[in-house]
Amino acid sequence: MESQTEQAIPVMLVTDTRKSLQWYRELGFEEEWSHSIGKGFPVLTSLTRGNIRIFLSEYINGIPPRSIVYLMIHKDTAISSTGNTNNPEEASEITLHDPDGNRINIRYH
């Protein structure tokens, strides 16, 4: 039997998945899958970046607006700052905000 690594997956409320996907791709995330019960219904999308996984959800029930996520990233892996910080190459921690105001704190180690 295979052992699965334990993990926590944050769920970020978004209003426009396509717009959010573009922003998160600049941080190195890739779309793993998307699900909706039909055209015109909210979408739930899984994104990954290495071992990091986050969900973007258009479903408003139970998800607080403007979530905060901390990402612990190896210093040798580049993150695009999307213009939200002065000099990310010299910073040990940067704070970014996605198009919906969710806060992404990135700590380099």
C-alpha positions as CSV (number, residue, x, y, z in Angstrom):
1,M,0.0,0.0,0.0
2,E,1.3,3.4,-1.0
3,S,1.7,6.0,1.7
4,Q,0.4,9.5,0.9
5,T,2.1,12.6,2.3
6,E,-0.1,14.6,4.6
7,Q,-0.9,18.1,3.4
8,A,-3.1,21.0,4.0
9,I,-4.7,22.6,0.9
10,P,-5.8,26.2,1.3
11,V,-8.9,27.3,-0.6
12,M,-8.9,30.8,-2.0
13,L,-12.1,32.6,-3.1
14,V,-11.9,34.1,-6.5
15,T,-14.4,35.8,-8.8
16,D,-12.9,35.0,-12.2
17,T,-10.9,31.8,-12.4
18,R,-9.4,32.6,-15.8
19,K,-8.0,35.9,-14.5
20,S,-6.7,34.3,-11.3
21,L,-5.1,31.5,-13.3
22,Q,-3.1,34.0,-15.3
23,W,-1.9,35.7,-12.1
24,Y,-1.0,32.4,-10.3
25,R,0.9,31.2,-13.4
26,E,3.2,34.1,-13.0
27,L,4.1,32.7,-9.6
28,G,5.0,29.3,-11.2
29,F,1.7,27.5,-10.5
30,E,0.2,25.1,-13.0
31,E,-3.4,24.1,-13.4
32,E,-3.9,20.5,-12.3
33,W,-7.6,20.2,-12.8
34,S,-10.9,22.2,-12.8
35,H,-14.4,21.2,-12.0
36,S,-17.9,22.7,-12.5
37,I,-21.3,21.1,-12.5
38,G,-22.1,22.9,-15.8
39,K,-21.7,26.0,-17.9
40,G,-22.4,29.1,-16.0
41,F,-21.8,27.5,-12.6
42,P,-18.9,28.2,-10.2
43,V,-15.6,26.5,-10.9
44,L,-13.2,24.8,-8.4
45,T,-9.6,24.6,-9.7
46,S,-6.5,22.9,-8.3
47,L,-3.1,24.5,-8.8
48,T,0.3,23.1,-8.1
49,R,3.8,24.4,-7.8
50,G,6.2,21.5,-6.9
51,N,4.8,20.0,-3.7
52,I,2.5,23.1,-3.0
53,R,-1.1,22.8,-3.9
54,I,-3.9,25.4,-3.6
55,F,-7.5,25.4,-4.7
56,L,-9.2,28.4,-6.3
57,S,-12.9,28.5,-5.8
58,E,-15.7,30.6,-7.3
59,Y,-18.1,28.9,-4.8
60,I,-18.8,31.5,-2.1
61,N,-20.4,29.3,0.6
62,G,-18.0,28.7,3.5
63,I,-14.9,30.4,2.0
64,P,-13.9,33.7,3.6
65,P,-13.0,36.5,1.3
66,R,-9.4,37.7,1.3
67,S,-7.6,34.7,2.7
68,I,-4.0,34.6,3.7
69,V,-1.6,31.9,2.6
70,Y,2.1,31.5,3.6
71,L,4.3,29.8,1.0
72,M,7.7,28.6,2.1
73,I,9.9,28.6,-1.0
74,H,13.5,27.6,-1.6
75,K,15.5,30.7,-2.3
76,D,16.9,29.2,-5.5
77,T,13.4,28.9,-7.0
78,A,12.3,32.2,-8.7
79,I,9.0,33.8,-8.0
80,S,7.7,36.6,-10.2
81,S,6.7,39.5,-8.0
82,T,4.1,40.8,-10.4
83,G,5.3,44.3,-9.4
84,N,4.0,44.2,-5.8
85,T,7.4,44.5,-4.1
86,N,10.5,46.7,-4.5
87,N,13.2,44.1,-4.8
88,P,12.1,40.5,-4.4
89,E,15.6,39.1,-5.2
90,E,17.0,40.6,-2.0
91,A,14.0,40.0,0.2
92,S,13.6,37.1,2.6
93,E,9.9,37.5,2.6
94,I,7.5,39.3,0.2
95,T,3.8,39.9,0.3
96,L,1.6,39.8,-2.8
97,H,-2.1,40.2,-3.4
98,D,-4.0,38.3,-6.1
99,P,-6.7,40.0,-8.2
100,D,-9.3,39.2,-5.5
101,G,-7.3,40.6,-2.6
102,N,-6.1,37.3,-1.2
103,R,-2.7,37.8,0.5
104,I,0.2,35.5,-0.5
105,N,3.2,35.8,1.9
106,I,6.2,34.2,0.4
107,R,9.1,33.4,2.7
108,Y,12.4,32.3,1.2
109,H,14.6,29.8,3.0
